[in-house]
């Protein structure tokens, strides 16, 4: 049986950058692309696109594929500021990438590259320690305390309505505490960032799921601020810090190939990170 890879039907895109960082030896990549394909650089003037041959024009969102995509973008970021391209973007050919993206959208791409120059994304998630959160809510809410005393020694059937009421009061207290805590966390971190983007909360115990566009000169200060918050909230809140990352949440190139006048657009994605 032949081990040959399927014939390419197009060019899979990973990111866009200025070409000067990817000439000569800078054109070689250690990371392999989606479907195990070698990665190469296409240039047009002062712009470059990082691509690989694509055996398909559509891709399922699998862990292996996403990790391969991110690995290529992150390796490119080690050499230059990059504009991540949305996962699964496939052009018909290298020529199409040059003409319809790098040439036709050169002004937009340069503007976006200037926006992320010497900047990286830092991702922060903050989650409550569940036992500590509920202990705090009970201690601060006399109505919940009183209702809990009333159901002591009863069955769920006997005090169904009271238990529903406790649940509603607890949910409201959690939401209020999330507003208080998230405002405090973002208030500490956002001043150190150029932009802040809050993303969907993944669990009930999550307070903040945010991405920050940070100047490289501020990375140490940002990390130290997160560590200070972590130390101050030990036993109550857990902090997860990811980065430096490509600016997935702030610049993501979405390319439409259907007609010549459809442009690459700036569309932040919901990240990463993470």
Secondary structure, DSSP 8 states (H G I E B T S, - for coil): ---------EEEEEEEEEGGGGSGGGG--SS--GGG--EEEEEETTEEEEEEEES-S-----HHHHHHHHHHHHHHHTTS-EEEE-TT-EES-HHHIIIIIIITTHHHHHHHHHHTTTEEEEEEEEEE-HHHHHHHHHHH-HHHHHHHHHTTT--TTTTHHHHHHHHHHHHHHHHHHHHHHHHHHHHHHGGGSSEEEE----STTEEEEEEEEEEGGGHHHHHHHHHHHHHHTTTTEEEEEEEEE--TTT-EEE---SSTT---EE--------
